[in-house]
Amino acid sequence: MIDLYTFTTPNGRKVSIMLEEVELPYTVHVIDITKGDQFTPAFVAINPNSKIPAIIDRTTDMTIFESGAILIYLAEKTGKLMPLDQKNRFLILEWLMFQMASIGPMFGQLNHFKRFAPEKIPYAIDRYEKETLRLYGVLDSQLAKHEFICGDYSIADIATFPWVAAYEFQGLTLNHHPNLKRWFETIQARPAVQTGMNVPSRNA
């Protein structure tokens, strides 16, 4: 059994999607970051960086934080969504790191300055919107050559999808990136993705 500590953010959604895709049983523990739950001593003991998501695998007594590390762990645990051969494994790891180093930080800054900052700063909004659109272009070019980011559906797609799913929230469109839009709609139709994107429920 997996204990999943999560909230309604793109990084949290990555792990719930992955758990649904690999069909592992899990229990959801809501860490409401709007109320400061992530700073409680109990959660800091799980993740010293006070960020969601995190998991505890009760069958192996493993506690893991950082969403990318969790995806790799679950892929290795189940033998799914990440190949064993070195060439394809590192291709997936490249694009997973691309999501974590570029897509997450840049999209996240756009979310902050466009939707949450107490003061609208045009320079910051323009900077992060341009970078978000540039990254859309990188993905679109890669997806012009492949059905999924690395050819077959993998943890690279799972990591990236919840961030791209925020495009309407950011006031953007995928219409100018047809390959990215096609990929988004394909993944959005997956039952495991639909379930995982609603964990935890917004009514929880």
Disulfide bonds with the S-S distance in Angstrom:
none
